[in-house]
Amino acid sequence: MKLKKGFLITVEGCEGCGKSTQSKLLEQYLRKKGFKVVLTREPGGSVVAEQVRGILLNPKSKLSPVCELMLYESARAQHVEEIIKPNLKKGYIVVCDRFTDSTIAYQGYARKIDIKKIEKLNDIATDSITPDLTIYLDIKPHIGIQKAKSESLKDSFKNGDRIERESISFHNAVRKGFVALAKKFPERIKTVKTNPVIEKTQAAVNTEIDKFLMKKKIYV
Ligand code: TMP
């Protein structure tokens, strides 16, 4: 099925919430329904943005909070221009593993940078593109972080990447941020409690996707 204008669906959550797995499953679910889908991620998703990801996640990088914020936004600006915008224009559904809400939660709530300033930078980096739907996968940080650290070998960082190594109070602040965002934007952000059984979380995500498609009057 070809949409006139695509949709941007973002998947958000704390470390170890299963975003990447659920994003992949969501991509397959939408493809099976006949949509053209692009799966991407932040930070990353384009060649340059993936290079910036390497700097951001490397535990050896010593970054000030503002430098960190700017790097996330730089990676985003390139990713939006190169991947997100053209695919939305072509009528694709873009599924993005993390996006602007992560910056509010991590750099705003956890690093304590002024949220109004971050909102402005998000707006510049995205050229005012906002997600049509956001799935927030809720997990308690002390449970998620163990899982995340064991998986971060995928980015070849033993004992976790630079952000995963932050304190539990940092990760609790991130979660507080996501919960506050979900409360502030109930139409856009749908909370799904993660279940240790992947299929159960997947079913809850799919329910939200079906509701969204119905709301958009897309029957497939
Ligand atoms: P992940 O994609 O494996 O979750 O790793 C990305 C890390 O970057 C994760 O710890 C969350 C963090 N992050 C921010 O701090 N700010 C952002 O704007 C984004 C997109 C991610």
Boltz pocket constraint, residues with backbone or C-beta under 6 A from the ligand:
constraints:
  - pocket:
      binder: B
      contacts: [[A, 15], [A, 41], [A, 42], [A, 43], [A, 72], [A, 97], [A, 98], [A, 99], [A, 100], [A, 102], [A, 103], [A, 104], [A, 106], [A, 107], [A, 163], [A, 164]]
      max_distance: 6.0
